[in-house]
Amino acid sequence: MATTAYQPRWFMHYQHMNIEEAVKGFDELGARFFIPTQWGAFHLGEEPAGFPGLDLKRHIKDRGLDPDRFKIMDIGEILDIGPAPAS
């Protein structure tokens, strides 16, 4: 899920979801993992560098979500999520 450039909300809501909206979409899709993207790529909004990652971590903690389902990667990190579980 794209998690970047969502401030100021009055303007950016047309282009980007904020953290709460992205997590809601993740839940509605029934996805296995939430892998935030673009949050460190470009400075497009008013939030400071790295803020979306910190905001997501705060949201996970405040809502009591399973942190193992959220894969906040370092820049350049490769993540092996393995095969999908059998249905």
WOKAHU-V418437 format. One record per residue. N is the residue number from 1. RES is the residue in one letter. SS is DSSP state (H for helix, E for strand, C for the rest). NEAR is the number of other C-alpha atoms within 10 Angstrom. D_CENTER is the distance of its C-alpha to the mean C-alpha in Angstrom with 1 decimal. Layout:
<<N & RES & SS & NEAR & D_CENTER> <N & RES & SS & NEAR & D_CENTER>>
//
This chain:
<<1 & M & C & 17 & 5.5> <2 & A & E & 17 & 6.2> <3 & T & C & 24 & 4.5> <4 & T & C & 27 & 8.0> <5 & A & C & 26 & 11.5> <6 & Y & C & 22 & 11.4> <7 & Q & C & 17 & 14.5> <8 & P & C & 11 & 17.2> <9 & R & H & 15 & 16.1> <10 & W & H & 8 & 19.6> <11 & F & H & 11 & 19.3> <12 & M & H & 17 & 15.7> <13 & H & C & 14 & 15.1> <14 & Y & C & 9 & 17.2> <15 & Q & C & 10 & 14.9> <16 & H & C & 18 & 11.3> <17 & M & C & 21 & 9.4> <18 & N & C & 21 & 8.4> <19 & I & H & 23 & 6.1> <20 & E & H & 14 & 9.0> <21 & E & H & 13 & 9.5> <22 & A & H & 18 & 6.4> <23 & V & H & 20 & 7.1> <24 & K & H & 13 & 10.6> <25 & G & H & 15 & 10.4> <26 & F & H & 16 & 9.2> <27 & D & H & 13 & 12.2> <28 & E & H & 9 & 14.4> <29 & L & H & 9 & 14.1> <30 & G & C & 9 & 14.9> <31 & A & C & 10 & 12.7> <32 & R & C & 13 & 13.5> <33 & F & C & 15 & 10.3> <34 & F & E & 19 & 6.5> <35 & I & C & 15 & 6.1> <36 & P & C & 21 & 3.5> <37 & T & E & 15 & 6.5> <38 & Q & C & 14 & 8.9> <39 & W & C & 20 & 7.7> <40 & G & C & 17 & 11.2> <41 & A & C & 11 & 13.2> <42 & F & C & 10 & 14.9> <43 & H & C & 14 & 15.9> <44 & L & C & 14 & 15.9> <45 & G & C & 15 & 15.3> <46 & E & C & 13 & 16.9> <47 & E & C & 14 & 14.2> <48 & P & C & 11 & 15.4> <49 & A & C & 17 & 14.3> <50 & G & C & 13 & 11.6> <51 & F & H & 16 & 10.9> <52 & P & H & 23 & 7.2> <53 & G & H & 20 & 7.0> <54 & L & H & 12 & 9.9> <55 & D & H & 15 & 8.8> <56 & L & H & 20 & 6.1> <57 & K & H & 16 & 9.1> <58 & R & H & 13 & 11.4> <59 & H & H & 15 & 10.0> <60 & I & H & 18 & 10.2> <61 & K & H & 12 & 13.7> <62 & D & H & 9 & 14.9> <63 & R & H & 8 & 14.4> <64 & G & C & 9 & 15.7> <65 & L & C & 12 & 13.1> <66 & D & C & 9 & 13.8> <67 & P & H & 13 & 12.0> <68 & D & H & 9 & 13.3> <69 & R & H & 13 & 11.1> <70 & F & E & 17 & 7.9> <71 & K & C & 13 & 8.6> <72 & I & C & 19 & 7.6> <73 & M & C & 13 & 10.3> <74 & D & C & 10 & 12.9> <75 & I & C & 10 & 14.0> <76 & G & C & 6 & 16.3> <77 & E & C & 8 & 15.5> <78 & I & C & 8 & 16.4> <79 & L & C & 11 & 15.1> <80 & D & C & 6 & 17.6> <81 & I & C & 9 & 16.3> <82 & G & C & 6 & 19.9> <83 & P & C & 6 & 21.5> <84 & A & C & 7 & 20.4> <85 & P & C & 6 & 22.4> <86 & A & C & 4 & 25.6> <87 & S & C & 3 & 25.8>>
//
